[in-house]
Amino acid sequence: MPLKNAIRFQSWPVDQAGSFVRNPEFLSPHPRLGLFVTTLAAGNMQEEAARVRFLRKLDFDAKHLAVSYQVHGKEIHVVRKIEDVPLNRADGIDGWVAGRVQGVSLGVFIADCLPIFLMHREEPMGALIHAGWRGLKAGIVEEAFRALTAEFHLEAGEIVAAIGPHVRSCCYQVGDDVAGQFPESWGLKKESGCYLDLGKGAADKLLACGLEEVLVSTDCTKCAENPLFFSKRRGLKGAQMALLAFS
């Protein structure tokens, strides 16, 4: 029996080759819809060749992949049919809403920021957004929820959400000017300074929208062992890709 109005914290499982993490069983999308976040082993997803290799591994067609080149805003692009998919890249947006679009893959680049998936519990429809502190401040979580529910005439209770690997409060130190823009419950003060928990903050926003279940990854992009992810704060240049793929 799922908990209502609950935030769950859980690590995401890594595939055998170590090239991507998949959402845990808690979030079980339609069999024709895949949710993924790549790792270092898959390569720098800002490079087209790396994206093509990764999609081929999953048997997805790279021809119908679009990735957003984010601006830390709240612009969402709605994909209703395959013709709505921008060729290769979409500039100036930070997220996608789509449903029942066979063969389409939609991605956002991540390197410490939050990849956030909002999914219908039973049907192949959902949203994927990139969110840093600026995007959260701008209201991208609320905009994604509004766009998804309006497009498919959904109620909040029909949607579950998952927040993928990101820089967590253990490593996300910010200045007082940034920390002061958010509720105290998002912050953690240490002798070394202020630290923000963006994952909890985004989850709080999703619950405020009316969602009953939100899963937050416990995997930190900066201090994960090995390391597992690209991280600007760790000095690892490049980006992973969060992917919403319709088969």
DASUL-V733159 format. One record per run of one state. SS is the DSSP state (@ for helix, = for strand, . for the rest). FROM is the first residue (numbers start at 1). TO is the last residue. Records with the same first field share a line. If there is no record, write none. Layout:
SS = FROM-TO / FROM-TO
This chain:
. = 1-5 / 11-12 / 15-19 / 23-32 / 39-39 / 43-47 / 58-61 / 70-75 / 80-81 / 85-87 / 92-94 / 100-104 / 111-113 / 121-124 / 132-132 / 139-139 / 153-155 / 164-165 / 167-172 / 175-175 / 180-183 / 191-192 / 197-197 / 209-212 / 218-219 / 221-230 / 235-235 / 237-239 / 247-247
= = 6-10 / 13-14 / 20-22 / 33-38 / 65-69 / 76-79 / 88-91 / 95-99 / 105-110 / 114-120 / 125-131 / 159-163 / 166-166 / 173-174 / 187-190 / 193-196 / 213-217 / 220-220 / 231-231 / 236-236 / 240-246
@ = 40-42 / 48-57 / 62-64 / 82-84 / 133-138 / 140-152 / 156-158 / 176-179 / 184-186 / 198-208 / 232-234
